[in-house]
Amino acid sequence: MNYTPFAAALLIATLPGCDTSPSSGSASYGPPETSGLVTAGPYPDANGVCQVIGENDLTGEYLGDASVLVGCPVVETVLIEERLDEGATQVDTIGEWVLLMVPTG
């Protein structure tokens, strides 16, 4: 009996960084304040993971009357894509948060 394929599979499965088990949890991230951002509430509604971002030294250049600055965690790629599909423009990444300018008009 030839055990070479079984031994190779066992070796690969035990190598560091080769975790073949399914992920047991969701990706985590810190609050926007940990990245130096100021928040004004969730976006697009009270249950939103993304946050309306307020003005400080890191964000002043992105604020204006024609848009709302929104931050979404970098790990929330689906939420970021939804904002982009709605017409937002990605302007920066600060810490664990992607900043998007969402048009208000």
N, C-alpha and C positions, 0 to 999 in steps of 0.2 A: 504494500500500500504506500502511496506517495503522499507524504505529509507537508511537502513544500508549500503549496498554496495556503493551507491552513496556518502554517507557521508564519508566512509572510503577512497574512491578514492580521494575525495576533500581534505581530511586531508593529505594524502600522497603527493599530488601534491603541497601543500603549505608548506611542511616542508623545512627548510633551507638545501641546498645542494642537493635537489631533483629537479633540473631543468629538466623539461621534454621537453623544447623547443629545436628545432634544433640549432646547433651552427651557428652563423651569420658571423663568421670571421675565418681566419686561425690562427694557433698558431703563436705567435711572439717570437722573440729572438733578443738579442743584437748582435752587430758586434763582430767579434773575438777579436778585440783590447780591448773590455770591459772585456773579460776574461783573458787578459794578453798575447794574442797571436799576433804574427807578421804574416801578410799575404803577399803573393807574386802574387796573382791573383786568379781568379775563376777556378774551376775544375768541370768537365772535358773540358769545353769549355768556351767561353766568356760569356755565359748566365748561367753558373753553379752557384748554390747556395753554394755548397761546395767550400772551398778555399784551395789553396796550402799554407801550413804553413811554415814559415821561422824559423830560429834558434834564440832562446833566452834561458834564464835560465830554462824555463819550458819544452822546446822541444829538447834541444841539444842531449839528449841520444837517441832520436828516428831517427835522421837524418843519412843517409848513402848514398853510391853510388848506391846501388841496389834497392832503392825504393824512392818514393816521399811521404812526409808526407802531408796528406790531413785532413782538419777539416770539419765536417758537423754538422749543428745544431742538437742537441739531439732530437728536435721535428720532424726532417725530417727522420723518420724511414724507409721510402721507399728508399730514396737516400742512406742511410747507408747500407741497405740490398743489393742494387745494387752494391755498392763498394765491399762488402764482397763477393758477388757472382762472381765478377770479379777477386777475388784472394787477396783482401786486408785483412789485419789483424788489428783488433781493439786493440790499445795499451793503450789508456787512455781516460778519460773524464776530460776536464778542463773547468770549468764554464759551459756554455751552449753549448759547442762544444765537439763532439766525434772525437778523433784523430785516423786516420787509416793510416797504412803503405801500400802504393800501389806499388807493384813490377814494376820496369821499364823494365825488360827484358823478 
